[in-house]
Amino acid sequence: MSDTPESPRPPVAAPKQPVKKVKPALQMALDGNSEPLRIFSHSAIIYWWPVWFLGLAFWLIGLTGLGDGPDAERSMGLTYVFTLVFVIFSTTVRLRGANSVIFGLVLVIGVILTSTAKLSGPIGDFVLSLDVRMSETFYLVMGVSVLALWSMMIFGFDRVKYWDIVPGQLHERVFWGSGDRSENGANAKCRYRSDDFLRHRILGLMMVGDLEITLGDGRIWQLHNVLFAKRRSNRVNQLIVMRPID
């Protein structure tokens, strides 16, 4: 008997895998991070926190009896006076960029010259000999008064005007009255500025800075004394390049 050749079997088609839609890397990074951002610009009183903080701290120290004695009272008095003078100077005079560097060099040169001329000892003795003492009531009144004004501005009047940043748009809003503005985020960019050494670096504890938003037509929005300014600047630059997803 002759062998009958077997007919070849038709190839079995592999099951089709569902096609997955792959999102662009930029969109994947921005998904889940498109929540609107609200920014408040604060007045210079935000840097006055050491005045009310030390006032209340020294008042508590006086109540506990830890500040009894002429030496302790003089130390607290001098510390409070120098802190108050430093805050007044820092919030009145703006030292940006090269000016802050020059100011720092002047201080360093002054310290070097004072040490070279052997005047550091007499100057230190003179400062320590100053008899500056305040009562507990003074610290309490100063601490409570400045804290009340500080809170009223930070949590009240500074929030009358604010900025809402949403995907692709920037809104300048006013709590009452008219004056709201909306701008397209196309070609806009946000710049973080922290070049005022005394305000931003020392009194602001490196958490406060300025934001400079340049719109597409060249106009600039200045947002001063913004908390967590660097982080907010990054969020603004992310949001203004986004477009709403249907």
Backbone as JSON, one array per atom type, in Angstrom:
{
  "sequence": "MSDTPESPRPPVAAPKQPVKKVKPALQMALDGNSEPLRIFSHSAIIYWWPVWFLGLAFWLIGLTGLGDGPDAERSMGLTYVFTLVFVIFSTTVRLRGANSVIFGLVLVIGVILTSTAKLSGPIGDFVLSLDVRMSETFYLVMGVSVLALWSMMIFGFDRVKYWDIVPGQLHERVFWGSGDRSENGANAKCRYRSDDFLRHRILGLMMVGDLEITLGDGRIWQLHNVLFAKRRSNRVNQLIVMRPID",
  "N": [[0.84, -1.19, 0.0], [0.42, 2.19, -0.8], [1.71, 5.04, 0.84], [-0.39, 7.62, 1.96], [0.01, 11.04, 1.63], [-0.19, 13.35, 4.32], [-2.35, 16.12, 4.56], [-1.26, 19.48, 5.05], [-1.76, 21.17, 8.15], [-3.72, 24.09, 8.74], [-2.19, 27.12, 9.83], [-2.49, 28.14, 13.22], [-3.95, 31.02, 14.32], [-2.51, 33.39, 16.46], [-3.86, 34.55, 19.54], [-5.21, 37.81, 19.61], [-3.69, 40.48, 21.24], [-4.86, 42.92, 23.49], [-4.63, 46.3, 22.52], [-2.72, 48.64, 24.1], [-3.03, 51.93, 25.12], [-0.55, 54.2, 25.21], [0.52, 56.77, 27.23], [2.07, 59.92, 26.72], [5.3, 60.63, 28.15], [5.53, 63.08, 29.52], [2.85, 63.71, 29.99], [2.12, 61.59, 31.64], [3.65, 62.17, 33.84], [2.47, 64.48, 34.71], [-0.16, 63.84, 35.22], [-2.48, 63.51, 37.84], [-1.34, 65.55, 39.19], [-2.53, 67.92, 38.67], [-4.02, 69.65, 40.12], [-5.55, 72.76, 40.97], [-3.59, 75.63, 41.88], [-3.22, 77.83, 44.53], [-2.0, 80.99, 45.34], [-0.65, 83.22, 47.69], [0.4, 86.52, 48.22], [2.43, 88.09, 50.52], [2.69, 90.77, 52.93], [5.45, 92.79, 54.21], [5.42, 92.36, 56.89], [5.48, 89.73, 57.49], [8.02, 88.99, 58.12], [8.37, 89.75, 60.71], [8.16, 87.92, 62.69], [10.19, 87.1, 64.63], [10.03, 89.13, 66.56], [7.52, 89.0, 67.95], [7.76, 86.37, 68.75], [10.1, 86.19, 70.4], [9.28, 88.03, 72.34], [7.07, 86.76, 73.61], [8.4, 84.44, 74.41], [10.39, 85.39, 76.22], [8.71, 86.48, 78.11], [7.49, 84.17, 79.14], [9.79, 82.96, 80.17], [10.38, 84.79, 82.19], [8.16, 84.36, 83.85], [8.59, 81.77, 84.79], [10.77, 82.13, 86.37], [13.33, 81.71, 85.47], [14.62, 83.82, 84.33], [15.42, 85.53, 86.31], [17.45, 87.89, 88.04], [20.05, 90.31, 87.55], [21.95, 89.96, 85.44], [20.8, 88.05, 83.67], [18.47, 89.44, 82.98], [19.56, 91.67, 81.69], [20.77, 90.39, 79.5], [18.54, 89.33, 78.13], [17.23, 91.72, 77.57], [19.1, 93.1, 75.9], [19.26, 91.27, 73.78], [16.64, 91.36, 72.8], [16.4, 94.05, 71.99], [18.42, 94.28, 69.99], [17.46, 92.38, 68.19], [15.03, 93.58, 67.45], [15.96, 95.95, 66.23], [17.4, 94.84, 64.11], [15.36, 93.56, 62.65], [13.77, 95.75, 61.93], [15.58, 97.17, 60.29], [16.08, 95.23, 58.26], [13.57, 94.84, 57.08], [13.03, 97.3, 56.09], [15.1, 98.24, 54.44], [15.99, 97.12, 51.29], [18.09, 94.68, 50.19], [19.32, 93.48, 47.46], [20.76, 91.01, 45.33], [23.8, 92.12, 44.13], [24.0, 94.14, 46.02], [23.48, 92.91, 48.48], [25.69, 91.25, 48.66], [27.76, 93.15, 48.78], [27.07, 94.4, 51.19], [27.48, 92.28, 52.98], [30.27, 91.95, 52.65], [31.15, 94.4, 53.64], [30.48, 94.13, 56.33], [32.13, 91.96, 57.04], [34.69, 93.04, 56.53], [34.62, 95.13, 58.37], [34.57, 93.68, 60.79], [37.07, 92.42, 60.63], [38.84, 94.64, 60.61], [38.21, 95.71, 63.09], [39.1, 93.67, 64.79], [41.79, 93.62, 64.11], [42.64, 96.15, 64.98], [42.4, 95.74, 67.61], [40.03, 96.36, 68.9], [37.86, 94.89, 69.45], [37.57, 93.83, 71.97], [37.14, 96.13, 73.8], [34.79, 97.14, 72.56], [33.04, 94.98, 72.84], [32.95, 94.86, 75.65], [31.76, 97.32, 76.17], [29.22, 96.99, 74.99], [28.19, 94.86, 76.51], [28.08, 96.12, 78.9], [25.9, 97.74, 78.81], [22.93, 98.6, 80.31], [20.15, 97.33, 79.78], [17.0, 96.65, 80.41], [13.82, 95.06, 80.58], [10.46, 94.84, 81.76], [8.35, 92.01, 82.65], [5.8, 92.52, 81.85], [6.19, 94.26, 79.7], [7.36, 92.58, 77.74], [5.2, 90.84, 77.37], [3.14, 92.55, 76.43], [4.32, 93.56, 74.06], [4.77, 91.14, 72.66], [2.15, 90.04, 72.36], [0.81, 92.16, 71.06], [2.26, 92.54, 68.61], [1.98, 89.97, 67.58], [-0.79, 89.85, 67.22], [-1.19, 91.85, 65.23], [0.43, 90.76, 63.22], [-0.87, 88.29, 62.69], [-3.36, 89.26, 61.84], [-2.69, 90.48, 59.42], [-1.38, 88.42, 57.94], [-3.23, 86.29, 57.83], [-5.49, 87.61, 57.11], [-5.79, 90.46, 55.72], [-3.77, 90.09, 53.79], [-4.79, 88.11, 52.24], [-6.75, 89.14, 50.69], [-6.19, 89.69, 48.04], [-5.26, 87.38, 45.61], [-3.8, 84.63, 43.74], [-4.83, 82.28, 41.37], [-3.73, 79.38, 39.9], [-4.33, 77.4, 37.22], [-4.53, 74.51, 35.01], [-3.02, 75.63, 32.16], [-3.85, 78.29, 32.46], [-3.83, 81.51, 34.11], [-5.0, 83.21, 36.92], [-5.8, 86.25, 38.38], [-7.14, 87.28, 41.31], [-9.55, 89.08, 43.3], [-10.75, 89.4, 46.56], [-13.01, 90.88, 47.36], [-15.09, 93.2, 45.58], [-14.29, 94.43, 42.25], [-11.93, 93.56, 39.64], [-10.74, 91.19, 38.91], [-8.58, 89.21, 36.89], [-7.72, 87.3, 34.01], [-5.36, 85.26, 32.41], [-3.77, 83.78, 29.58], [-1.83, 80.85, 29.78], [0.02, 80.25, 27.86], [3.31, 80.34, 26.64], [4.1, 81.56, 28.95], [6.09, 82.0, 31.92], [7.51, 81.18, 35.09], [9.52, 82.58, 37.58], [11.67, 81.98, 40.25], [12.74, 83.93, 42.94], [15.18, 84.62, 45.3], [16.94, 86.51, 46.39], [17.35, 88.45, 48.28], [19.23, 88.72, 50.92], [18.97, 89.24, 53.72], [16.19, 89.29, 54.2], [15.0, 87.02, 52.81], [16.74, 84.84, 53.3], [17.6, 84.91, 56.02], [15.57, 86.04, 57.9], [13.37, 84.96, 56.61], [13.91, 82.3, 56.76], [14.75, 80.76, 54.63], [12.46, 79.86, 53.45], [10.76, 81.66, 52.38], [10.16, 83.65, 49.54], [10.31, 85.51, 46.43], [8.11, 85.58, 43.59], [8.2, 85.77, 40.11], [6.25, 86.17, 37.49], [6.26, 85.93, 34.13], [4.31, 86.88, 31.5], [2.95, 85.81, 28.29], [2.86, 88.02, 26.6], [4.85, 89.64, 27.54], [4.34, 91.12, 29.82], [4.69, 91.44, 33.4], [4.02, 89.77, 36.39], [4.39, 90.5, 39.72], [4.96, 88.76, 42.61], [5.3, 89.06, 45.87], [7.1, 87.95, 48.78], [6.3, 85.17, 49.21], [5.22, 82.2, 50.69], [7.04, 79.13, 50.79], [8.14, 79.48, 48.23], [9.87, 78.48, 46.22], [9.03, 75.83, 45.75], [6.42, 76.35, 44.91], [6.93, 77.8, 42.61], [7.92, 75.83, 40.88], [5.6, 74.27, 40.62], [3.89, 76.09, 39.36], [5.15, 76.42, 36.86], [4.74, 73.87, 35.88], [1.95, 73.69, 35.72], [1.13, 75.71, 33.91], [1.9, 74.85, 31.42], [0.26, 72.78, 30.87], [-2.71, 71.32, 29.42], [-6.23, 71.14, 29.63], [-7.59, 67.87, 29.95], [-9.88, 66.02, 28.07]],
  "CA": [[0.0, 0.0, 0.0], [1.19, 3.44, -0.84], [1.37, 5.98, 1.93], [-1.09, 8.84, 1.53], [0.59, 12.2, 2.38], [-1.15, 14.12, 5.12], [-2.48, 17.53, 4.19], [-0.76, 20.36, 6.16], [-2.77, 21.87, 8.96], [-3.61, 25.56, 8.66], [-1.59, 27.71, 11.06], [-3.43, 28.69, 14.2], [-3.65, 32.44, 14.58], [-2.31, 33.72, 17.88], [-4.91, 35.48, 20.03], [-4.83, 39.22, 19.57], [-3.53, 41.15, 22.53], [-5.46, 44.26, 23.47], [-3.66, 47.38, 22.32], [-2.73, 49.59, 25.2], [-2.7, 53.3, 24.78], [0.56, 54.68, 26.03], [0.51, 58.22, 27.37], [3.4, 60.53, 26.69], [5.96, 60.67, 29.47], [5.21, 64.33, 30.19], [1.49, 63.65, 30.49], [2.1, 60.66, 32.76], [4.24, 62.85, 35.0], [1.61, 65.56, 35.17], [-1.43, 63.3, 35.68], [-2.56, 63.44, 39.28], [-0.72, 66.73, 39.77], [-3.13, 69.04, 37.96], [-4.9, 70.4, 41.01], [-5.27, 74.2, 40.94], [-2.67, 76.14, 42.89], [-3.55, 79.17, 45.01], [-0.8, 81.65, 45.87], [-0.86, 84.48, 48.4], [1.55, 87.39, 48.37], [2.33, 88.65, 51.87], [3.37, 92.03, 53.22], [6.75, 92.62, 54.87], [5.26, 92.02, 58.32], [5.72, 88.3, 57.66], [9.37, 88.82, 58.67], [8.41, 90.25, 62.08], [7.87, 86.85, 63.64], [11.07, 87.04, 65.8], [9.67, 90.12, 67.58], [6.5, 88.46, 68.84], [8.21, 85.09, 69.3], [10.98, 86.45, 71.54], [8.5, 88.69, 73.39], [6.33, 85.74, 74.37], [9.36, 83.52, 75.04], [10.99, 86.05, 77.38], [7.65, 86.6, 79.12], [7.39, 82.86, 79.8], [11.0, 82.76, 80.97], [10.22, 85.59, 83.4], [7.18, 83.73, 84.73], [9.16, 80.57, 85.41], [11.86, 82.5, 87.26], [14.64, 81.44, 84.87], [15.24, 85.07, 83.94], [15.68, 86.39, 87.46], [18.84, 88.3, 88.19], [20.39, 91.42, 86.65], [22.66, 89.51, 84.24], [19.84, 87.43, 82.76], [17.57, 90.48, 82.49], [20.3, 92.46, 80.7], [20.96, 89.57, 78.3], [17.28, 89.29, 77.4], [16.95, 93.05, 77.06], [19.96, 93.39, 74.74], [18.86, 90.39, 72.67], [15.38, 91.84, 72.23], [16.64, 95.32, 71.31], [19.17, 94.04, 68.77], [16.57, 91.69, 67.27], [14.08, 94.56, 66.94], [16.67, 96.83, 65.3], [17.73, 94.06, 62.91], [14.12, 93.34, 61.89], [13.39, 97.04, 61.33], [16.5, 97.46, 59.18], [15.93, 94.25, 57.19], [12.3, 95.01, 56.39], [12.97, 98.65, 55.53], [16.11, 98.35, 53.39], [16.05, 95.93, 50.45], [19.43, 94.4, 49.7], [19.19, 92.43, 46.45], [21.88, 90.71, 44.44], [25.13, 92.65, 44.45], [23.95, 94.95, 47.25], [23.6, 92.03, 49.64], [27.08, 90.81, 48.72], [28.54, 94.29, 49.26], [26.77, 94.58, 52.62], [28.19, 91.23, 53.71], [31.7, 92.26, 52.63], [31.38, 95.52, 54.56], [30.45, 93.59, 57.69], [33.34, 91.15, 57.25], [35.83, 93.96, 56.62], [34.51, 95.83, 59.65], [34.99, 92.77, 61.87], [38.52, 92.23, 60.52], [39.52, 95.86, 61.06], [38.02, 95.84, 64.54], [39.99, 92.7, 65.45], [43.17, 94.04, 63.9], [42.91, 97.31, 65.82], [42.19, 95.31, 69.0], [38.9, 97.09, 69.45], [36.75, 93.98, 69.71], [37.4, 93.72, 73.43], [36.45, 97.3, 74.35], [33.42, 97.24, 72.03], [32.25, 93.96, 73.51], [32.73, 95.26, 77.05], [30.79, 98.42, 76.18], [27.88, 96.45, 74.71], [27.74, 94.08, 77.66], [27.85, 97.0, 80.05], [24.63, 98.44, 78.65], [21.92, 98.08, 81.24], [18.86, 97.38, 79.09], [16.11, 95.66, 81.03], [12.39, 95.28, 80.43], [9.63, 94.05, 82.67], [7.59, 90.92, 82.03], [4.63, 93.12, 81.19], [6.62, 94.8, 78.42], [7.48, 91.47, 76.79], [3.87, 90.32, 77.08], [2.41, 93.51, 75.59], [4.94, 93.57, 72.73], [4.53, 89.87, 71.99], [0.73, 89.89, 72.0], [0.44, 93.2, 70.09], [2.84, 92.25, 67.3], [1.37, 88.73, 67.09], [-2.14, 90.17, 66.73], [-1.06, 92.53, 63.94], [1.0, 89.81, 62.29], [-1.91, 87.34, 62.31], [-4.4, 89.97, 61.1], [-2.22, 90.7, 58.06], [-1.05, 87.18, 57.25], [-4.43, 85.48, 57.61], [-6.62, 88.46, 56.78], [-5.67, 91.42, 54.63], [-2.91, 89.58, 52.72], [-5.55, 87.15, 51.44], [-7.75, 89.83, 49.89], [-5.79, 89.5, 46.65], [-4.54, 86.13, 45.48], [-3.64, 84.14, 42.37], [-5.17, 80.89, 41.13], [-3.07, 78.83, 38.72], [-4.99, 76.19, 36.76], [-3.87, 74.08, 33.78], [-3.06, 76.48, 30.99], [-4.37, 79.63, 32.71], [-3.47, 82.19, 35.35], [-6.09, 84.09, 37.34], [-5.56, 87.17, 39.49], [-8.47, 87.45, 41.89], [-9.73, 89.98, 44.44], [-11.77, 88.79, 47.41], [-14.23, 91.66, 47.2], [-14.98, 94.22, 44.54], [-13.91, 93.98, 40.92], [-10.5, 93.59, 39.38], [-10.23, 89.88, 38.53], [-7.96, 89.13, 35.56], [-7.35, 85.97, 33.57], [-4.37, 85.29, 31.35], [-3.41, 82.49, 29.01], [-0.53, 80.38, 30.23], [0.92, 79.96, 26.74], [4.58, 81.09, 26.61], [4.37, 82.19, 30.25], [7.07, 81.3, 32.74], [7.59, 81.66, 36.47], [10.89, 82.61, 38.07], [11.82, 82.06, 41.71], [13.79, 84.85, 43.35], [15.48, 84.62, 46.73], [18.23, 87.2, 46.37], [17.47, 89.39, 49.4], [19.84, 87.84, 51.92], [18.46, 89.47, 55.07], [14.78, 88.91, 54.28], [14.67, 85.66, 52.36], [17.61, 83.81, 53.84], [17.7, 84.91, 57.48], [14.26, 86.16, 58.53], [12.44, 84.05, 55.94], [14.34, 80.92, 57.03], [14.89, 80.11, 53.32], [11.16, 79.34, 53.02], [10.01, 82.77, 51.78], [10.82, 84.24, 48.38], [9.47, 86.25, 45.48], [7.82, 84.94, 42.32], [8.11, 86.69, 38.98], [5.57, 85.47, 36.41], [6.31, 86.67, 32.87], [3.26, 86.43, 30.6], [3.35, 85.65, 26.91], [3.04, 89.32, 25.94], [5.94, 90.37, 28.15], [3.98, 91.72, 31.11], [5.25, 90.7, 34.53], [3.31, 89.79, 37.66], [5.31, 90.39, 40.84], [4.35, 88.2, 43.81], [6.33, 89.22, 46.89], [7.02, 87.3, 50.09], [5.45, 83.98, 49.07], [5.68, 81.05, 51.46], [7.44, 77.98, 49.98], [8.14, 80.06, 46.88], [10.56, 77.64, 45.25], [8.15, 74.72, 45.4], [5.29, 76.88, 44.16], [7.41, 78.17, 41.28], [7.95, 74.61, 40.07], [4.22, 73.88, 40.31], [3.34, 77.03, 38.38], [5.71, 76.09, 35.55], [4.11, 72.63, 35.43], [0.54, 73.87, 35.4], [0.86, 76.61, 32.79], [2.14, 74.15, 30.16], [-0.72, 71.73, 30.72], [-3.98, 71.62, 28.82], [-7.26, 70.26, 30.2], [-7.8, 66.6, 29.24], [-11.29, 65.66, 27.98]],
  "C": [[0.88, 1.25, 0.0], [0.74, 4.38, 0.27], [0.74, 7.23, 1.35], [-0.54, 10.03, 2.31], [-0.51, 12.98, 3.11], [-1.15, 15.57, 4.67], [-2.02, 18.42, 5.35], [-1.9, 21.07, 6.87], [-2.6, 23.39, 8.82], [-3.04, 26.14, 9.94], [-2.66, 28.34, 11.95], [-3.02, 30.12, 14.53], [-3.53, 32.68, 16.08], [-3.38, 34.71, 18.33], [-4.38, 36.91, 20.07], [-4.78, 39.8, 20.96], [-4.17, 42.54, 22.45], [-4.39, 45.34, 23.37], [-3.81, 48.39, 23.44], [-2.31, 50.96, 24.7], [-1.64, 53.82, 25.75], [0.53, 56.18, 26.04], [1.93, 58.75, 27.24], [3.97, 60.66, 28.09], [5.61, 61.94, 30.23], [3.81, 64.28, 30.77], [1.38, 62.71, 31.68], [2.66, 61.32, 34.01], [3.29, 63.87, 35.58], [0.26, 65.05, 35.66], [-1.41, 63.15, 37.19], [-1.94, 64.63, 39.97], [-1.26, 67.99, 39.09], [-4.11, 69.82, 38.82], [-4.55, 71.88, 40.96], [-4.4, 74.63, 42.12], [-3.07, 77.55, 43.25], [-2.33, 79.76, 45.71], [-1.2, 82.96, 46.51], [0.46, 85.23, 48.5], [1.41, 88.16, 49.68], [3.09, 89.98, 51.96], [4.65, 91.75, 54.01], [6.62, 92.26, 56.35], [5.46, 90.53, 58.56], [7.08, 88.03, 58.28], [9.48, 89.3, 60.12], [8.14, 89.16, 63.11], [8.87, 86.78, 64.8], [10.68, 88.01, 66.91], [8.61, 89.56, 68.52], [6.93, 87.14, 69.47], [9.1, 85.3, 70.53], [10.23, 87.14, 72.67], [7.76, 87.69, 74.25], [7.27, 84.77, 75.07], [9.98, 84.13, 76.29], [9.96, 86.26, 78.48], [7.47, 85.28, 79.87], [8.61, 82.57, 80.66], [10.92, 83.56, 82.27], [9.23, 84.97, 84.37], [7.75, 82.53, 85.46], [10.3, 80.88, 86.36], [13.23, 82.24, 86.71], [15.37, 82.72, 84.49], [15.49, 86.02, 85.08], [17.17, 86.72, 87.57], [19.19, 89.36, 87.17], [21.09, 90.96, 85.37], [21.7, 88.91, 83.22], [18.89, 88.47, 82.17], [18.26, 91.36, 81.44], [20.48, 91.68, 79.4], [19.67, 89.52, 77.47], [16.95, 90.65, 76.8], [17.78, 93.4, 75.83], [19.57, 92.53, 73.53], [17.59, 90.91, 72.0], [15.59, 93.14, 71.45], [17.36, 95.1, 70.0], [18.31, 93.32, 67.73], [15.58, 92.67, 66.65], [14.74, 95.49, 65.93], [16.99, 96.09, 64.0], [16.5, 93.85, 62.04], [13.69, 94.64, 61.2], [14.27, 97.36, 60.13], [16.25, 96.53, 58.0], [14.63, 94.44, 56.41], [12.13, 96.39, 55.78], [13.89, 98.8, 54.34], [16.15, 97.03, 52.61], [17.45, 95.79, 49.87], [19.35, 93.2, 48.75], [20.49, 92.25, 45.69], [23.21, 91.25, 44.93], [25.12, 93.48, 45.73], [24.09, 94.08, 48.49], [25.03, 91.52, 49.79], [27.97, 91.92, 49.26], [28.32, 94.51, 50.74], [27.5, 93.53, 53.45], [29.69, 91.48, 53.77], [32.05, 93.4, 53.58], [31.4, 95.03, 56.0], [31.71, 92.79, 57.99], [34.57, 92.04, 57.4], [35.81, 94.72, 57.94], [34.95, 94.97, 60.81], [36.5, 92.57, 61.84], [39.28, 93.46, 61.02], [39.39, 96.04, 62.57], [38.96, 94.9, 65.29], [41.46, 93.13, 65.31], [43.55, 95.21, 64.8], [42.7, 97.01, 67.31], [41.09, 96.13, 69.68], [37.73, 96.18, 69.8], [36.5, 93.84, 71.21], [36.68, 94.9, 74.03], [35.01, 97.43, 73.84], [32.52, 96.21, 72.69], [31.96, 94.32, 74.95], [31.7, 96.39, 77.13], [29.37, 97.91, 75.96], [27.35, 95.69, 75.91], [27.48, 94.94, 78.88], [26.54, 97.77, 79.95], [23.57, 97.79, 79.53], [20.53, 98.28, 80.6], [18.0, 96.26, 79.66], [14.66, 96.06, 80.85], [11.64, 94.39, 81.42], [8.93, 92.94, 81.9], [6.38, 91.46, 81.29], [4.99, 93.68, 79.82], [6.71, 93.69, 77.37], [6.11, 90.92, 76.41], [3.11, 91.25, 76.14], [3.0, 93.54, 74.18], [4.64, 92.28, 71.97], [3.1, 89.73, 71.5], [0.34, 90.91, 70.93], [0.97, 92.88, 68.7], [2.25, 90.96, 66.72], [-0.03, 88.99, 66.54], [-2.09, 90.86, 65.38], [-0.54, 91.59, 62.87], [-0.07, 88.83, 61.78], [-3.0, 88.02, 61.48], [-3.97, 90.19, 59.65], [-2.03, 89.39, 57.3], [-2.3, 86.39, 56.89], [-5.65, 86.3, 57.23], [-6.38, 89.29, 55.54], [-4.77, 90.92, 53.48], [-3.64, 88.6, 51.81], [-6.66, 87.81, 50.63], [-7.47, 89.66, 48.4], [-4.93, 88.24, 46.56], [-4.54, 85.7, 44.02], [-3.99, 82.66, 42.34], [-4.5, 80.45, 39.82], [-3.73, 77.5, 38.4], [-4.3, 75.75, 35.47], [-4.09, 75.02, 32.61], [-3.53, 77.9, 31.21], [-3.88, 80.16, 34.04], [-4.57, 83.2, 35.67], [-5.62, 84.95, 38.51], [-6.92, 87.57, 40.05], [-8.42, 88.41, 43.08], [-10.91, 89.47, 45.24], [-13.09, 89.55, 47.34], [-13.99, 92.76, 46.16], [-14.61, 93.59, 43.2], [-12.41, 94.04, 40.77], [-9.91, 92.24, 39.04], [-9.68, 89.92, 37.1], [-7.61, 87.67, 35.27], [-6.4, 86.09, 32.39], [-4.09, 83.88, 30.87], [-2.0, 82.11, 29.46], [0.46, 80.08, 29.12], [2.11, 80.91, 26.75], [4.85, 81.85, 27.9], [5.42, 81.37, 31.0], [7.16, 81.97, 34.1], [9.04, 81.53, 36.95], [10.89, 82.8, 39.57], [12.99, 82.97, 42.05], [13.95, 84.83, 44.87], [16.82, 85.3, 46.94], [18.36, 88.28, 47.43], [17.94, 88.59, 50.61], [19.19, 88.0, 53.3], [17.01, 88.99, 55.21], [14.58, 87.42, 54.0], [15.47, 84.6, 53.09], [17.58, 83.73, 55.36], [16.3, 84.95, 58.11], [13.24, 85.23, 57.9], [12.79, 82.59, 56.1], [14.42, 80.1, 55.74], [13.59, 79.46, 52.84], [10.32, 80.4, 52.3], [10.83, 83.34, 50.63], [9.83, 84.98, 47.52], [9.28, 85.42, 44.22], [7.65, 86.01, 41.25], [7.53, 85.92, 37.79], [5.57, 86.37, 35.17], [5.28, 86.08, 31.92], [3.77, 86.38, 29.16], [3.58, 86.95, 26.18], [4.1, 90.19, 26.58], [5.61, 91.05, 29.47], [4.44, 90.81, 32.25], [4.34, 90.88, 35.75], [4.33, 89.56, 38.77], [4.54, 89.89, 42.07], [5.43, 88.17, 44.89], [6.02, 88.39, 48.13], [6.04, 86.13, 50.08], [6.05, 82.85, 49.88], [5.94, 79.87, 50.52], [7.48, 78.37, 48.5], [8.8, 79.14, 45.86], [9.69, 76.49, 44.79], [6.98, 75.2, 44.55], [5.71, 77.32, 42.75], [7.45, 76.95, 40.36], [6.55, 74.16, 39.68], [3.6, 74.8, 39.27], [3.85, 76.69, 36.98], [5.16, 74.77, 35.01], [2.69, 72.89, 34.96], [0.32, 74.7, 34.14], [1.14, 75.96, 31.44], [1.12, 73.06, 29.9], [-1.95, 72.25, 29.99], [-5.02, 70.68, 29.41], [-7.47, 69.04, 29.31], [-9.28, 66.26, 29.24], [-11.5, 64.22, 28.42]]
}
